[in-house]
Amino acid sequence: MPLFLIARIADQGVVFDADQVDSVVDIGEVVAVPRAEPSVRGLTALRSRVITVVDTRLALGLEPTADHIRRAVITRQDGHYYAMLVDALDDIETFETRPMPHAPPHEGRWSRAAGGMVVRDGEPLLVLDLARLVPPPAAAAA
C-alpha cells in the first residue's frame, strides 16, 4: 500500500503521496514576486535554494492562507522546488486509495487536484496531486 502524508487545508483532510514529498518545513521570510500568478505567494530560501511558495488555498480557488501560516510541504516538480502551504500536518500512514464516490467539496476547485480518496478513522481524506497545484512555469516566473 502507498505511503501518504496527512494534512489539512481549509478544514478539509487531505493526503499527499509520499513519493511527491521532498520534506516538510516551516518556511521563513517570503519575498513577493511582481506579476506572479495569484497562487504564488513569493520566494523563500531553504537550504541554499530559492523555493517558490504556493498558497495552496488560492490554488484550490479558496480564500488565501493566513500570513502567519508557515508550515509547508516541499515538492520537486520538473526540476524546481515548491513550498506548498498547508494549515496543519498530522502524520504519515499507508492507505488503500479509492475512487471518490461523490464530488469533492463544493467550495473551490478541489477536483482540479483530487485524484481519489482514503478513509482514516471514518473521515474521508482527499488524495491531492501536488503537481496539479503547481502553477505553470510561465506563471511562476512572471
Order of alpha helices (4+ residues) and beta strands (2+ residues): beta-beta-beta-beta-beta-alpha-beta-beta-beta-beta-beta-alpha-alpha
